[in-house]
Amino acid sequence: MIRFKLKELIAKKEFLDGRRVTLKQIAEATGINRMTLTKINTQHGYSTSTETLNKLCKYFDCEIADLVEYISDEKFQEMTSKD
């Protein structure tokens, strides 16, 4: 599964800029629909376009590896099934 690290990037930008950063602000700055950003931020395994990834990397001035990470199915199961 691919996991987006959007929350982490937002938190880092907020810390560095010393201000709150909203999905609405990111949407306005990048041209990405706010609903798409919400899905990237909340839905496990959400699929998006390389154009969207490119815009986010440009906005956050980051590499693709800073935005996404691969989690194996086994590890994802361990993370989500806390017995």
Secondary structure as the mmCIF struct_conf table of DSSP 4:
data_model
#
loop_
_struct_conf.conf_type_id
_struct_conf.id
_struct_conf.beg_label_comp_id
_struct_conf.beg_label_asym_id
_struct_conf.beg_label_seq_id
_struct_conf.end_label_comp_id
_struct_conf.end_label_asym_id
_struct_conf.end_label_seq_id
STRN STRN1 ILE A 2 PHE A 4
HELX_RH_AL_P HELX_RH_AL_P1 LEU A 6 ASP A 17
TURN_TY1_P TURN_TY1_P1 GLY A 18 GLY A 18
BEND BEND1 ARG A 19 ARG A 19
HELX_RH_AL_P HELX_RH_AL_P2 LEU A 23 THR A 30
HELX_RH_AL_P HELX_RH_AL_P3 ARG A 34 THR A 42
TURN_TY1_P TURN_TY1_P2 HIS A 44 GLY A 45
HELX_RH_AL_P HELX_RH_AL_P4 THR A 50 PHE A 60
TURN_TY1_P TURN_TY1_P3 ASP A 61 ASP A 61
HELX_RH_AL_P HELX_RH_AL_P5 ILE A 64 LEU A 67
STRN STRN2 VAL A 68 TYR A 70
HELX_RH_AL_P HELX_RH_AL_P6 ASP A 73 THR A 80
#
